[in-house]
Every structure is written in structure tokens, then in C-alpha cells.
């Protein structure tokens, strides 16, 4: 079982066949230190699970960079507002170290409900995972 499958299972009660369908849409991606996952003003086109590395989510305010959070191994990374609501991103997301990711592109992410009928309920649990660790 990959780290991605372990993460998804910890937040969502997913049947094996649904899990196989979900993870089949994710592709490995690497970022070098300093590479941008997303730049402010652009549209977010993917959601990723971070296998390794560190990423910084930050905004520019009054000519200063203000860090919102640091993402690390085992985290999901995206700009949900941009990805789901099709708004330009307010944030930059940049690799602080080399990163390995599993990424699903926006088109495939938005089409998961056609493949997995229970996806809307599962998606709510996934989005809630951005708020912290699962209740045990």
C-alpha cells in the first residue's frame, strides 16, 4: 500500500475497488528546491499528496512575503478555492526542498464523481483532512 493509499484510508472509508480507481488518477511528480507548485494569480490545476520534502504556502502583503503554512511529508497540497471554485490563487506554493508528490489534475479530480458515485461524501472527508489529523 502506498503512502497515498494509507493517507486516504485514514480519512475516508473507501472500498478497495474505489481506492484503486482513485489512486489510478494520481501521477508521480517531482519538484526541485525553489520550484513553484503554484504562483499567486494563476489557477490551481492539481491536488497533490506530498511524499517527501517541504513546501511553503505564502502570500505577498505590503511588499513582504507572509507564510501561511509549511507543508511536509504526508500532507495534501493545493489551493482549494482555486481548484474547486475556479478562482485565481491568492497564494504562492514553493518547494523549500526537493519534493516528491502524487498529483491528480483538476479535470480528473472534478470527474471522480462519474467514476465513484460516493465521491461527493468522500470528498467532504478529504477536504476536512486539510483541517488536521483524523479523529481516532
Protein Blocks (a to p, Z undefined) as FASTA:
>chain_A
ZZklmmmmmmpccdfklmmmmmmmpccddddehiafbdghiacfbdcddfbdcdddddde
ehiacdfbdcdehiacddfklmmnopacfbdcddfbdcddddddfklmmmmmmmmmmlmm
mmmmmmmmmnoccdZZ
